[in-house]
Amino acid sequence: ASLPLPLVSMPTNLTGPCCRPRFPDPTKPSGFFRKIPADNQKEVFGDSGQVCKKADCWRYFGYKEEKQKAGRPRKRPVTEAGPSTGVPVAVAEDPCPPIVVKVDEVWGVRYVNIASMTEAERGNKLQLPPHTNLEVLCHGHFRRTEDDDNGFYCAFWVPLFKLHKFFSREEVAASMDYFENGLYTELNEGLDAFEQSDEFAQQQDE
């Protein structure tokens, strides 16, 4: 069997600078760098061909969706199909397929699935050490069986032990470092957006 593809498709040995035009200060990027899309047609700064983790930089090269209006997100039916794939969008209760081929992005981490807990369990402190049931929300390429040559792309909660089954400890750690590196920035952007919203202003007046 061939070795699995890298857990994260973003090399961590890139050094920049960020090539988004009019970047406020190329010497002060955020997070790791990744290569810009090979088919990029947009204007670039310099010749590094790399972009940093700042949200606006990712949006410029299409790695991140445009900013949404602050407020509650629209609820999406769990039966809705993913874009152009026909594969149903995964929900928390969907079991992870047996084979993890590649992980493109880490979307989150959780210690428990509260949907599977009883009311009494939710009302008390966690009884097991957090690492016992640690799961990572991964978007990537999965296969249902060894004969499933094509597989499919989707997102699932993957138990930590399963990730380590298919990828080295160093690969898993690097992926989590990348996720945590951008988390602080995302949290602050979210709070900034909320504080500029009408909802926040109304809340302050109450």
Phi, psi and omega in degrees: 000144180283157179291148179294154175292161180305144182301318179239133184274026180237109181299144181261004181260010178278144188240000177083200004282171179293136185257015175290129179300146178060028175297132185308314180204098183302341180276355181232069180281178178238123174074194180287166175257156170220159180286145177287160181305141181298331182262019182301132179245001183277161178298143178230158177256127179072195183232021181289330182066026183231153180229142180273182189276357180304137186303316181295328179291317178296321180295321182301321182261012173081013179273353182214145180292156177296156181301139176260157177295142179297148181133185182286134180290154177291134178286137182246130179302141183291348181266358182293139182279150177292162185300120173058012182250333184077000179273127180302144177294134182288144174242171188302330185276350180295127178289143178291134177302158185297331188239125176257112183274315185203145175243120180274320183215149170257125184258342182177175179221144176216152177269328181216159171258102186294339179295336181261003182266152175281166179299322179294320179294321179289336182274356181236168179294156180298126186279327182263152175305139184308322185291345185301317184242024184300131179231149181241128180278110187243135168257130181179206185253126183234158175228141182281326180215171177297333181273356181279080187297319183282321184063201180198158177261136179191188178232136180216156168281120183248122177302144182303319182296329179289321177301317182289342177291323185259342183225154181290162177302320181294321179293317179296315181297319180296321179295317180291323177300318180297317180297312183293328181299321181272348185296316182300317179297316181296319180298315180293322177296320179296317179293321178298316181296319180293319182293342177265001184272161176295326180300319180292319180298318179294323180296323180290332182280343184286000000 
